[in-house]
């Protein structure tokens, strides 16, 4: 991957994205990079990471994106729905993909719990 010296053309972003995806799939190709190539790729990856992090932060912080039916449940509410003790919920919290830690409090996504229960039905 050589750095471009000319101005961007239509479709350049797609070409660069394909190159980055190719590197993800074949990281051994980095061994052939020059220092300039390495700097260029690292800058592109840093830009992608920054944009992805910003989009994630915006989606988590935007209350409009959180649907009203997805409220946060307490440990006791989850224990009741799972028919287990609240102590068991605390013990298993790290294995629940719908668990959310807010400071020292532990909360659970109601929609996440429903999806979790649905995926376990019939087992």
C-alpha positions as CSV (number, residue, x, y, z in Angstrom):
1,X,0.0,0.0,0.0
2,X,1.7,3.2,-1.2
3,X,0.6,6.6,0.0
4,X,-1.3,8.5,-2.7
5,X,0.2,11.7,-4.0
6,X,-2.8,12.7,-6.1
7,X,-6.1,14.1,-5.0
8,X,-9.0,11.9,-3.9
9,X,-11.2,10.4,-6.7
10,X,-14.7,9.0,-6.5
11,X,-14.6,5.5,-5.0
12,X,-11.2,6.1,-3.3
13,X,-12.8,5.4,0.2
14,X,-14.0,2.1,-1.1
15,X,-10.6,1.2,-2.4
16,X,-8.9,2.1,0.9
17,X,-11.5,0.3,2.9
18,X,-10.9,-2.8,0.8
19,X,-7.1,-2.5,1.5
20,X,-7.7,-2.2,5.2
21,X,-10.1,-5.2,5.2
22,X,-7.5,-7.2,3.3
23,X,-4.9,-6.4,5.9
24,X,-7.3,-7.5,8.7
25,X,-7.7,-10.8,6.9
26,X,-4.0,-11.1,6.1
27,X,-1.9,-9.4,8.7
28,X,1.2,-11.1,7.6
29,X,1.3,-8.7,4.6
30,X,2.4,-5.9,7.0
31,X,5.9,-7.4,6.9
32,X,6.4,-6.0,3.4
33,X,5.5,-2.4,4.5
34,X,7.9,0.5,4.4
35,X,7.9,3.0,7.2
36,X,5.8,5.3,5.2
37,X,3.2,2.6,4.5
38,X,3.1,1.7,8.2
39,X,2.5,5.3,9.2
40,X,-0.2,5.7,6.5
41,X,-2.1,2.6,7.6
42,X,-1.8,3.5,11.3
43,X,-3.3,6.9,10.6
44,X,-6.1,5.4,8.6
45,X,-6.9,2.9,11.3
46,X,-6.8,5.6,14.0
47,X,-9.3,7.6,12.0
48,X,-11.6,4.6,11.6
49,X,-11.3,3.9,15.4
50,X,-12.1,7.5,16.3
51,X,-15.2,7.6,14.1
52,X,-16.4,4.2,15.4
53,X,-15.9,5.3,19.0
54,X,-17.7,8.5,18.4
55,X,-20.7,6.8,16.8
56,X,-20.9,4.3,19.6
57,X,-20.7,7.0,22.3
58,X,-23.4,9.0,20.5
59,X,-25.7,6.0,20.2
60,X,-25.2,5.1,23.9
61,X,-25.7,8.7,25.1
62,X,-28.7,9.5,22.8
63,X,-31.8,8.8,24.9
64,X,-33.9,8.9,21.6
65,X,-32.1,5.7,20.5
66,X,-33.1,3.8,23.6
67,X,-36.6,2.6,23.0
68,X,-39.2,3.2,25.8
69,X,-39.8,-0.6,26.1
70,X,-36.1,-1.1,27.0
71,X,-35.9,0.0,30.6
72,X,-33.2,-1.0,33.0
73,X,-34.0,-3.7,35.6
74,X,-32.7,-4.1,39.1
75,X,-31.0,-7.2,40.4
76,X,-34.2,-8.1,42.3
77,X,-36.4,-7.8,39.1
78,X,-34.0,-10.0,37.1
79,X,-33.9,-12.5,39.9
80,X,-37.6,-12.7,40.0
81,X,-37.9,-13.2,36.2
82,X,-35.2,-15.9,36.2
83,X,-36.5,-17.6,39.3
84,X,-33.1,-17.4,41.0
85,X,-31.8,-15.6,44.1
86,X,-30.5,-12.1,43.8
87,X,-27.1,-13.5,45.0
88,X,-27.1,-15.8,42.0
89,X,-27.7,-12.9,39.7
90,X,-24.7,-11.0,41.2
91,X,-22.5,-14.2,40.8
92,X,-23.6,-14.7,37.1
93,X,-23.7,-11.0,36.1
94,X,-20.5,-11.2,34.1
95,X,-21.9,-14.0,32.0
96,X,-25.1,-12.0,31.1
97,X,-24.5,-10.0,27.9
98,X,-27.3,-7.6,28.9
99,X,-25.7,-6.6,32.3
100,X,-24.8,-2.9,32.6
101,X,-22.7,-1.5,35.4
102,X,-23.5,2.1,36.3
103,X,-21.0,3.3,38.8
104,X,-21.4,0.8,41.7
105,X,-24.9,-0.2,40.6
106,X,-25.7,-3.2,38.5
107,X,-28.6,-2.9,36.0
108,X,-29.9,-5.1,33.2
109,X,-31.5,-4.3,29.8
110,X,-35.0,-5.5,29.8
111,X,-34.9,-6.2,26.1
112,X,-31.6,-7.9,26.4
113,X,-33.0,-10.2,29.1
114,X,-36.0,-11.0,26.9
115,X,-33.7,-11.9,24.0
116,X,-31.5,-14.0,26.3
117,X,-34.6,-15.9,27.6
118,X,-35.9,-16.4,24.0
119,X,-32.5,-17.8,22.9
120,X,-32.6,-20.3,25.8
121,X,-36.1,-21.5,25.2
122,X,-36.4,-25.1,24.1
123,X,-32.9,-26.1,25.4
